[in-house]
Amino acid sequence: MNNDLNPAWLRAFVAVCDTGSFTRAAAMLDLTQAAVSQQVQRLEAECGPLLIRRTRQASLTPAGVKVLAYARDMAQAQARLRLALADHDPHVGQISIASPGSIGLLLYPRLLALQAAHPGLSVSYRAAPTAEIIAAVLASRAELGIVTHQPDDERLTTALFARESLCLVVPAQVEDASWPILAQLGYIDHPDGMDMGRRLLARVYPGRRIGQLPVRGFTNQIGAILDPVARGLGFTVLPRFAVQAYPQQRAIRVVDTAPPVIDNLWLVSRAEWPLSASAAWAVERLREQDWLAGSDALAP
Protein backbone atom coordinates (compact mmCIF):
# COMPACT_ATOMS: atom_id res chain seq x y z
CA MET A 1 0.00 0.00 0.00
CA ASN A 2 1.22 3.51 -0.82
CA ASN A 3 1.95 5.83 2.10
CA ASP A 4 -0.88 8.20 1.16
CA LEU A 5 -4.42 7.23 0.24
CA ASN A 6 -6.30 9.51 -2.13
CA PRO A 7 -8.82 11.57 -0.08
CA ALA A 8 -11.37 11.29 -2.90
CA TRP A 9 -11.23 7.49 -2.68
CA LEU A 10 -11.79 7.65 1.06
CA ARG A 11 -14.74 10.07 0.68
CA ALA A 12 -16.35 7.78 -1.87
CA PHE A 13 -15.88 4.76 0.38
CA VAL A 14 -17.35 6.56 3.42
CA ALA A 15 -20.32 7.74 1.35
CA VAL A 16 -21.05 4.17 0.21
CA CYS A 17 -20.85 2.95 3.81
CA ASP A 18 -23.05 5.78 5.13
CA THR A 19 -25.77 5.51 2.48
CA GLY A 20 -25.67 1.75 1.92
CA SER A 21 -25.45 1.93 -1.86
CA PHE A 22 -23.30 3.23 -4.70
CA THR A 23 -26.31 5.01 -6.23
CA ARG A 24 -27.12 7.05 -3.12
CA ALA A 25 -23.42 7.72 -2.52
CA ALA A 26 -23.11 9.13 -6.04
CA ALA A 27 -26.08 11.44 -5.45
CA MET A 28 -24.62 12.63 -2.15
CA LEU A 29 -21.23 13.39 -3.71
CA ASP A 30 -22.65 14.85 -6.94
CA LEU A 31 -20.78 12.21 -8.95
CA THR A 32 -21.79 9.46 -11.32
CA GLN A 33 -22.24 5.97 -9.94
CA ALA A 34 -19.42 4.81 -12.22
CA ALA A 35 -17.05 7.42 -10.74
CA VAL A 36 -17.85 6.33 -7.18
CA SER A 37 -17.39 2.66 -8.10
CA GLN A 38 -14.04 3.43 -9.75
CA GLN A 39 -12.77 5.33 -6.71
CA VAL A 40 -13.73 2.51 -4.35
CA GLN A 41 -12.06 0.01 -6.67
CA ARG A 42 -8.83 2.04 -6.60
CA LEU A 43 -8.97 2.12 -2.82
CA GLU A 44 -9.43 -1.66 -2.78
CA ALA A 45 -6.48 -2.05 -5.13
CA GLU A 46 -4.38 -0.41 -2.40
CA CYS A 47 -5.96 -1.95 0.69
CA GLY A 48 -7.47 -5.22 -0.45
CA PRO A 49 -11.19 -6.16 -0.55
CA LEU A 50 -13.21 -3.72 1.56
CA LEU A 51 -16.81 -4.51 0.60
CA ILE A 52 -18.83 -7.66 0.09
CA ARG A 53 -21.18 -6.66 -2.71
CA ARG A 54 -24.70 -8.04 -2.64
CA THR A 55 -27.75 -7.32 -4.77
CA ARG A 56 -29.37 -4.83 -2.40
CA GLN A 57 -26.47 -3.54 -0.35
CA ALA A 58 -22.78 -3.96 0.44
CA SER A 59 -21.27 -5.03 3.77
CA LEU A 60 -17.80 -4.42 5.18
CA THR A 61 -14.95 -6.89 5.26
CA PRO A 62 -12.62 -6.79 8.31
CA ALA A 63 -10.24 -4.63 6.28
CA GLY A 64 -13.19 -2.40 5.32
CA VAL A 65 -13.99 -1.78 8.99
CA LYS A 66 -10.42 -0.61 9.59
CA VAL A 67 -10.30 1.61 6.51
CA LEU A 68 -13.66 3.17 7.39
CA ALA A 69 -12.41 4.03 10.89
CA TYR A 70 -9.27 5.54 9.38
CA ALA A 71 -11.31 7.60 6.87
CA ARG A 72 -13.54 8.97 9.62
CA ASP A 73 -10.51 9.87 11.75
CA MET A 74 -9.01 11.75 8.81
CA ALA A 75 -12.24 13.67 8.16
CA GLN A 76 -12.50 14.66 11.81
CA ALA A 77 -8.87 15.75 11.93
CA GLN A 78 -9.33 17.91 8.85
CA ALA A 79 -12.48 19.49 10.28
CA ARG A 80 -10.70 20.27 13.56
CA LEU A 81 -7.79 21.79 11.65
CA ARG A 82 -10.12 24.00 9.61
CA LEU A 83 -11.79 25.22 12.78
CA ALA A 84 -8.46 25.83 14.49
CA LEU A 85 -7.19 27.88 11.55
CA ALA A 86 -10.44 29.71 10.91
CA ASP A 87 -10.88 33.39 11.66
CA HIS A 88 -13.07 33.90 14.74
CA ASP A 89 -14.97 36.70 12.99
CA PRO A 90 -18.58 35.40 12.77
CA HIS A 91 -19.10 37.40 9.58
CA VAL A 92 -16.36 35.54 7.73
CA GLY A 93 -16.41 31.87 6.81
CA GLN A 94 -18.74 29.18 5.55
CA ILE A 95 -22.22 28.36 6.80
CA SER A 96 -22.71 24.75 5.75
CA ILE A 97 -26.14 23.27 6.42
CA ALA A 98 -28.43 20.49 5.19
CA SER A 99 -32.16 20.19 5.85
CA PRO A 100 -35.40 18.72 4.53
CA GLY A 101 -36.62 20.50 1.42
CA SER A 102 -39.76 21.87 3.09
CA ILE A 103 -37.97 24.07 5.63
CA GLY A 104 -35.25 24.73 3.07
CA LEU A 105 -37.72 26.73 0.99
CA LEU A 106 -37.80 29.29 3.80
CA LEU A 107 -34.38 28.70 5.31
CA TYR A 108 -32.18 29.14 2.23
CA PRO A 109 -33.42 32.65 1.27
CA ARG A 110 -32.78 33.82 4.82
CA LEU A 111 -29.29 32.40 4.81
CA LEU A 112 -28.64 34.21 1.54
CA ALA A 113 -29.89 37.42 3.16
CA LEU A 114 -27.26 36.98 5.89
CA GLN A 115 -24.61 36.48 3.21
CA ALA A 116 -25.78 39.56 1.30
CA ALA A 117 -25.44 41.62 4.49
CA HIS A 118 -22.00 40.14 5.21
CA PRO A 119 -20.15 39.33 1.95
CA GLY A 120 -17.39 37.54 3.87
CA LEU A 121 -19.80 34.66 4.47
CA SER A 122 -20.31 31.74 2.11
CA VAL A 123 -23.51 29.67 2.28
CA SER A 124 -23.52 25.98 1.37
CA TYR A 125 -26.98 24.45 1.49
CA ARG A 126 -28.27 20.99 0.53
CA ALA A 127 -31.80 19.57 0.74
CA ALA A 128 -31.77 15.91 1.73
CA PRO A 129 -33.63 13.27 3.76
CA THR A 130 -32.75 12.78 7.42
CA ALA A 131 -30.44 9.78 6.95
CA GLU A 132 -28.29 11.65 4.41
CA ILE A 133 -28.22 14.78 6.57
CA ILE A 134 -26.93 12.85 9.57
CA ALA A 135 -24.33 11.13 7.40
CA ALA A 136 -23.20 14.49 6.00
CA VAL A 137 -22.79 16.01 9.48
CA LEU A 138 -20.89 12.97 10.75
CA ALA A 139 -18.61 13.08 7.72
CA SER A 140 -18.10 16.87 8.11
CA ARG A 141 -19.66 17.62 4.73
CA ALA A 142 -22.15 19.83 6.58
CA GLU A 143 -21.51 21.54 9.89
CA LEU A 144 -25.20 21.89 10.70
CA GLY A 145 -28.17 19.70 9.96
CA ILE A 146 -31.91 19.97 10.54
CA VAL A 147 -33.60 16.58 10.80
CA THR A 148 -37.12 15.26 11.40
CA HIS A 149 -36.26 12.93 14.27
CA GLN A 150 -33.83 13.20 17.16
CA PRO A 151 -30.87 10.91 16.43
CA ASP A 152 -29.57 8.66 19.18
CA ASP A 153 -25.88 9.04 18.47
CA GLU A 154 -23.30 10.17 21.02
CA ARG A 155 -21.27 11.77 18.22
CA LEU A 156 -24.02 14.36 17.68
CA THR A 157 -25.33 17.30 19.67
CA THR A 158 -29.06 17.89 19.17
CA ALA A 159 -31.36 20.76 20.06
CA LEU A 160 -35.03 21.35 19.25
CA PHE A 161 -35.12 23.95 16.49
CA ALA A 162 -38.76 24.24 15.45
CA ARG A 163 -42.13 22.52 15.36
CA GLU A 164 -43.83 21.99 12.03
CA SER A 165 -47.40 20.84 11.48
CA LEU A 166 -48.75 18.88 8.54
CA CYS A 167 -51.29 20.70 6.40
CA LEU A 168 -54.23 19.42 4.37
CA VAL A 169 -54.17 21.66 1.28
CA VAL A 170 -57.03 21.91 -1.19
CA PRO A 171 -57.75 24.27 -4.13
CA ALA A 172 -58.93 27.69 -2.94
CA GLN A 173 -62.42 27.22 -4.38
CA VAL A 174 -63.03 24.02 -2.39
CA GLU A 175 -64.98 24.91 0.75
CA ASP A 176 -66.18 21.42 1.68
CA ALA A 177 -63.26 19.17 2.66
CA SER A 178 -65.41 16.15 3.45
CA TRP A 179 -64.08 12.71 2.57
CA PRO A 180 -66.35 12.34 -0.53
CA ILE A 181 -65.05 15.65 -1.87
CA LEU A 182 -61.43 14.62 -1.26
CA ALA A 183 -62.11 11.33 -3.04
CA GLN A 184 -63.52 13.25 -5.96
CA LEU A 185 -60.49 15.56 -6.08
CA GLY A 186 -57.86 12.83 -5.74
CA TYR A 187 -54.43 12.98 -4.09
CA ILE A 188 -51.31 14.74 -5.37
CA ASP A 189 -48.50 12.48 -4.22
CA HIS A 190 -44.83 13.30 -3.48
CA PRO A 191 -41.89 11.34 -1.98
CA ASP A 192 -43.25 11.64 1.58
CA GLY A 193 -46.85 12.02 0.48
CA MET A 194 -48.20 8.63 1.43
CA ASP A 195 -46.67 8.70 4.90
CA MET A 196 -47.77 12.29 5.60
CA GLY A 197 -51.22 11.67 4.15
CA ARG A 198 -51.66 8.49 6.18
CA ARG A 199 -50.73 10.21 9.43
CA LEU A 200 -52.93 13.27 8.98
CA LEU A 201 -55.96 11.81 7.21
CA ALA A 202 -56.32 8.89 9.63
CA ARG A 203 -56.62 11.41 12.46
CA VAL A 204 -59.01 13.79 10.69
CA TYR A 205 -61.13 11.09 9.05
CA PRO A 206 -61.23 8.11 11.45
CA GLY A 207 -61.72 4.80 9.70
CA ARG A 208 -60.56 6.17 6.33
CA ARG A 209 -57.31 5.26 4.62
CA ILE A 210 -55.26 7.17 2.09
CA GLY A 211 -55.13 4.02 -0.03
CA GLN A 212 -58.85 4.51 -0.71
CA LEU A 213 -58.15 7.74 -2.61
CA PRO A 214 -57.26 8.00 -6.30
CA VAL A 215 -53.82 9.45 -7.05
CA ARG A 216 -54.06 12.29 -9.56
CA GLY A 217 -50.38 13.16 -9.84
CA PHE A 218 -46.85 12.93 -8.42
CA THR A 219 -43.78 15.16 -8.31
CA ASN A 220 -40.54 15.05 -6.35
CA GLN A 221 -39.94 18.81 -6.74
CA ILE A 222 -40.78 20.29 -3.35
CA GLY A 223 -41.50 23.74 -4.75
CA ALA A 224 -43.91 22.38 -7.38
CA ILE A 225 -46.07 19.98 -5.34
CA LEU A 226 -48.76 22.61 -4.81
CA ASP A 227 -48.95 23.62 -8.50
CA PRO A 228 -51.55 20.97 -9.43
CA VAL A 229 -53.49 21.80 -6.25
CA ALA A 230 -53.55 25.47 -7.24
CA ARG A 231 -54.95 24.40 -10.64
CA GLY A 232 -57.76 22.44 -9.01
CA LEU A 233 -56.35 19.06 -10.01
CA GLY A 234 -56.26 17.49 -6.56
CA PHE A 235 -55.31 17.97 -2.92
CA THR A 236 -52.23 17.04 -0.90
CA VAL A 237 -50.65 16.93 2.56
CA LEU A 238 -47.45 18.92 3.10
CA PRO A 239 -45.39 20.39 5.96
CA ARG A 240 -46.43 23.93 6.81
CA PHE A 241 -43.07 25.43 5.81
CA ALA A 242 -43.53 24.21 2.24
CA VAL A 243 -47.06 25.64 2.20
CA GLN A 244 -45.88 28.99 3.56
CA ALA A 245 -43.22 29.28 0.88
CA TYR A 246 -45.65 28.68 -1.99
CA PRO A 247 -46.02 31.94 -3.98
CA GLN A 248 -49.65 31.46 -5.11
CA GLN A 249 -51.30 31.58 -1.70
CA ARG A 250 -54.64 32.79 -3.09
CA ALA A 251 -54.96 29.66 -5.23
CA ILE A 252 -54.82 27.21 -2.30
CA ARG A 253 -56.56 26.76 1.04
CA VAL A 254 -55.28 25.06 4.19
CA VAL A 255 -58.06 23.12 5.87
CA ASP A 256 -58.31 23.53 9.64
CA THR A 257 -57.66 20.14 11.22
CA ALA A 258 -57.86 19.22 14.87
CA PRO A 259 -55.99 17.86 16.62
CA PRO A 260 -52.94 18.85 14.56
CA VAL A 261 -50.16 16.50 13.54
CA ILE A 262 -46.92 18.22 14.52
CA ASP A 263 -43.35 17.11 13.89
CA ASN A 264 -40.29 18.33 15.76
CA LEU A 265 -37.32 19.55 13.77
CA TRP A 266 -33.92 19.04 15.42
CA LEU A 267 -30.72 20.98 14.88
CA VAL A 268 -27.74 18.61 14.86
CA SER A 269 -23.98 19.13 14.81
CA ARG A 270 -20.86 17.23 15.82
CA ALA A 271 -20.47 16.83 19.57
CA GLU A 272 -16.67 16.66 19.60
CA TRP A 273 -16.05 20.34 18.90
CA PRO A 274 -17.91 23.66 19.09
CA LEU A 275 -19.59 25.28 16.13
CA SER A 276 -17.56 27.66 14.02
CA ALA A 277 -18.12 31.33 14.78
CA SER A 278 -20.06 31.86 11.54
CA ALA A 279 -22.34 28.86 12.08
CA ALA A 280 -23.09 29.77 15.70
CA TRP A 281 -23.85 33.35 14.68
CA ALA A 282 -26.15 32.21 11.87
CA VAL A 283 -28.14 29.96 14.22
CA GLU A 284 -28.60 32.85 16.65
CA ARG A 285 -29.82 35.14 13.85
CA LEU A 286 -32.30 32.55 12.63
CA ARG A 287 -33.66 32.04 16.13
CA GLU A 288 -34.13 35.80 16.56
CA GLN A 289 -36.33 36.13 13.47
CA ASP A 290 -40.09 35.66 13.42
CA TRP A 291 -40.16 33.75 10.12
CA LEU A 292 -41.30 30.59 11.92
CA ALA A 293 -43.91 32.31 14.08
CA GLY A 294 -46.77 31.20 11.84
CA SER A 295 -45.47 27.66 11.67
CA ASP A 296 -46.03 26.31 15.15
CA ALA A 297 -43.32 28.59 16.59
CA LEU A 298 -39.59 28.44 16.78
CA ALA A 299 -38.54 26.32 19.72
CA PRO A 300 -37.22 28.28 22.71
N, C-alpha and C positions, 0 to 999 in steps of 0.2 A: 504494500500500500504506500502511495506517495505521502509525504509529510503533511501536505495541505489538501483538504477536501474542498471541492468547489462549493461555495455557499449556495449557489443556485440549485445544485443537486440536493443539498441538505434541506432547503426550503421546499422543494418538490416532494421529497420523501416525507417530511413532517406534514405537509398538506394532505397527502394520501392517507397517512395514519390518522389525522384528525377528522377527515371527512368520510373515510371508509371506502372511497372509490377514486379511480383516476379521473372520472368525468367531473365529479364535484370538485376535486382538487384543481383541475384545469380552470373551472369557472372561478374559483376563489383567487387563483393566481393570474387570471386574465391571460392564460396561455391555451394552446391547443392540447387536446388529450395526447396527441402524438409527442408533443414537446415534453410534457410531464413524464410520459413513459420512457422517453429517451434519457432524460436526466436521471431517473431512478435506475435505469439500466447501467448508466455510466458509474453511478455510485456503487452498484452491486459488482461491477467489474473491479472496483478497487477494494471492496470490503467483503465480497462473497455474497451468497444469497441472503436477502433481507426480508423478503415477502414470500408467503405461500399464496399463490394466486388461485382463487376459486371463482366460480361463476358469478356469485353475487357480491363477494367482498374478498379482501386480502387480509391475511393474518401475519403476525410477525414471527420470524425465526429467532432463535436466541441471539444471533448476531444483530438482527434487526432491533431487538430491544435495547441493545447496547448503543447502537448508532443513533437511535431515536433519543435516548437520554443525552448523548453527546450533543446532538443538534439542538436540543432544548437548552442545554447549558450555554451553548454558544450564542443563541438568540438572547438569552437573559443577560449574558455578559455584555453583548453589544448594546442592549437597551440601557443597561446601567451606565455604560461608558457615555452614551449619548446624553443621558441626563446629567452626568457629572460634568460634561464639557459644555452643556447648554448655558446660555445666558439666563440669568434669573429674572430678566425683564418679562413680565407676563404678557406684554404687547408684542413680543418677538418670539417666533417659534411656530411649531406645527400643532394644530388641533386635529387629532386623528380620532375619528369616532365612527362606529357602525351601529345601526339600529334597524328595527322593522321599517318597512316602507311607509306604513301609515303615519307614524310620528315623524318620519323623515320629510314628509311633504311640508310640515310646518317647521321642523328643526333646521333643515339645511338653509332655507332663506335667512333665518336669524343668525346662523353661524356666518353666512356671507356678509351680513350687515356688520358683524363684529370685525370681520376682516377689512371691510371697506373703511371702517372708522380707524383701523389700526393696520396700515399696509404691511407692517413687519410680520403679521401673522399669515399663516398658510393653512387652509382648511382642507382636510382629506376626509371625505365622507363616503360610506358604502352602505347601501341597503341590503340586508341579508336576513335569513331566518336565525332563530336563537342559537342553534347548534353551531352555525358558522361564525356568529358573532363571538361566542365564547372561545372558539378555536382561534380566532383572529387576535383576541386580547391575550390569550395564553401564549401565543406565538409572537407577541409584540408587533403584529401588523396593524393593530389599532390600540391606542392607549386607553380609550374609553369605549364602553359598549352599553347599549340599552337593550334589555331582554325582557321577554314576557313571562318568565318564571325565575324564581330565585335559585341560582345554582348552588349546589352543595359541594363546594370545592374549596379546600383550605388555601389554594393558591390565589383565590379571588377575594377582593373586598366588595361587598354589595351594600347598596343603600336604596331605599324606596325613592323613586324619582317622580312618579306621577301615577294617577289612576285614570283608566280609560274605559269608558262604557262601550258596549256594542249597540249599534243603531239599526233599527228597521227602517229602511229608506224606500219610499214609494214615489211615483211621479207626482208632481205638485197638484195635479187636478184630481187625484184620488183622495177622496175624503173618508171613504169607508174601507178600513183595513181589516175587514172580517176575513176569516179563512177562505170562504168561497171566492171573494174578490182576489185574494192573493193567488189562489189556484188558477183563476182566470188570467191574471197577469203573467204568472210564471216567474221562475227564479233566474237571476243573473249570477252565474257562478264565478268564482275566482279561486286561486290556490288554497286559501283558507276558508272558502265560502261554505263548504258543507259542514265543517266543524263549527264555525261561528253561527251558521243558520240553525244547526241542530241545537246548540246551547240556548240560543235566544228564543227560537220559536217554540221549543218544548215547554219553556216557562210561560210564555204568553198565551199559547194555545195548547193547554193540557190535553194529552191524548192524541195530538197530531204529530206527524213526523215529516221532516223535510223531504224524505224520499217519496212522499205522496204528491209532491209538486212537480210540474213540468219544468225542465230547464230550458230557458229561452236564449241563453248565450253564455259565453265564457271569455274572460281575458285575464292575462297575468300582469297587465300594466296597471299598477296601483292608481295612477292618476286618471285612468280611463274607465274604471269599473262603473262609475256613475253615469257615463255618457248614455248607455242604452236606457237607464232608468229615467234620465232627463228627457229622453225622446218618447217615453211612454211604453217602452218595449218590455218592461218587467220591473221587478223589485229586487232588492238585495239586502244583505246584512254586512255592515262594515264597522270598523273601529271609528270612534267619534273624530279622531284627529284627521283621518282621511276624508270624512264628510265635511269637516270644517274647512279643509283646504280646497274643496271643490269650487271652481269659480262661478258656476251657474246655480247659485243657491236658490233662485226663484223658480227653477225648473224641477226642484225636488222637495220632498217633505219628509221630515223625520217623525215617525209615529211615536207618540208617548207610550212607553211600556213600563209596567210596574209588576213586580220589583225589577230593577235594572240588573243587567249582567255586567259586572265591572271587573276588569283585569288590572292587576298591578304591573307597573313597568319599573324595572330595577336597573340602576346604574351600576355597572361593574368595571373594575380595574384590577391590575395586579396587586396582590397584597404585600409583595416583597419590598416594594419601594414606593415613595410618595409620588403623587402626580407631578408632572412638570408644571412650572409656573403658569404657562399659557393655558394648559388644560384646566387647572384648578380655577383660574380666573374666569374662563369661559363657563364653567359649571355654575359659578356664583352669579354671573350675569344672567344666565338662563333662568336660574331660580328666582331672580329679582323681578323678572318680567311677568306680566299678567296674561301672556299668550295662551296659557293652559287654564285660565280661570273658568272658561266655559266648558271645559272638558274634564269635569269631575275633580278639578283642582290639583295644582302642583302639591306634591307631598311636602309636609313641613320638614 
